[in-house]
Amino acid sequence: MNSLFHTALGDDFDRLHPRLRERFGFTSTDGRGCVGHGVMDRIWRGPAYTRPFLALGTMRNIMFPEQGRNVPFTIENYAYPDSYGRETLTFVRTFELPRRRRRFDATMVWDPHREVIVDYLGTHQHIAADLHLSVDDQGGLRLRSGQMRFRGPGIDTALPPAVTAVAEVHERYDDAADVFRIDVRVVNPWFGPVFGYTGAFTARFVDTESAPVPASVKPYREQSRF
């Protein structure tokens, strides 16, 4: 079984830097997860009018309004089958800000019908976004979000541009510094930049056979739809 990223990228997966292939090449059958620790040089947000929107996101671990520099950072990537039997990959990011801890949670599944990764944001998988992946000339990984939908009991509707955003993620490996470098930008198509961060981290693999995938990285509720 291929990993989600290997499935999405196809032959381009082999163009990734070897450390990125290692980091994104494992599956739920491999008995391991990947945990990174580092520092975000800068966490930023857009103008003042973005603050209420970002504050609302804190209720479901989807972005936040605080800004900072040199913020300790953890990212937890675990692969596991969800309650519907779908291969799932977690992207749980924790930021140790001076006055509080903030999280930005996501779980990813593969939609075999549309052949795209669906990125469920937050603790309850209410927001779903298609992810489009590519590999740059240096073997770095680029992710760009597409159509966003709101999903709840009896609800499945496309969100209008005014209340959505496009996320662009660039992750690469810096051989000289021996670290992963990450840059994230979230931009609203009407109002401009909303949220982002940039920094570096190291990563290690953890055993998920002797200790199961932590419940803390899983969503409180799972959506059955892709």
Residue, then its C-alpha position, 0 to 999 in steps of 0.5 A: m500500500n502506498s502512502l497518501f502522498h505517494t498515491a497523490l503524486g504518483d511517479d513524481f513522489d520519487r522526485l522528492h528529496p529523500r528525507l521528504r520521501e521518508r517523512f511522507g512515505f509511511t502508511s498505517t501498516d508500517g507501525r511508525g509515525c513522524v514527529g517534528h520539533g522546531v521553531m517558527d521564526r515568525i507567525w503572522r496574521g492579516p489586518a485587524y479585520t481578520r482577527p475575529f475570523l481567526a479567533l473563531g477558528t480557535m474553537r475547532n483548532i483551525m488557525f488562531p489570531e496570535q502572532g509571534r517570533n521564535v515560537p517552539f513548534t511541534i508537528e505530529n504526522y500519524a497514519y491510521p485507518d479511521s472508523y470508516g476504514r480509510e487510510t488517514l494521515t494527521f497533520v497536528r501542529t502545536f505552537e507554544l506561544p508566550r501566553r498560550r498554546r495553540r493548535f492547527d489540526a488536520t486529517m487527510v484521506w484519499d478520495p478514490h473517485r475524484e483522485v484527490i486528497v481531502d484535507y479535513l480541518g479542525t477537531h470535528q472535520h466540518i471543513a473539507a478542502d481538496l489538496h493539490l500536490s506538486v514537487d519543485d525543482q529542488g525536491g521540495l513539496r508544495l501543497r495548495s488547497g482548492q475547493m472548500r466545503f462545509r460538512g455536518p449532519g445533513i449538510d454538504t455545501a460549497l463555501p463562498p469565496a468570501v469566507t474561504a481561503v487558499a492555503e499554500v504550503h512549501e516544505r523542503y529539506d535543507d541539507a546544509a542545516d540538516v532541517f526541514r524548512i516550512d513556509v505556510r501562507v493562507v490567503n483569502p481571494w478577496f481580502g488578501p493574506v490571512f495567516g501564515y508561519t515560517g520556520a524549521f524543524t527536525a523530525r524523528f520516527v516513533d513506534t506505533e506498534s508498542a504504543p498506539v497512535p495518540a488519541s489526542v491527534k485524532p478528530y473528535r468526529e469523523q465525516s463519512r463523506f470524501 
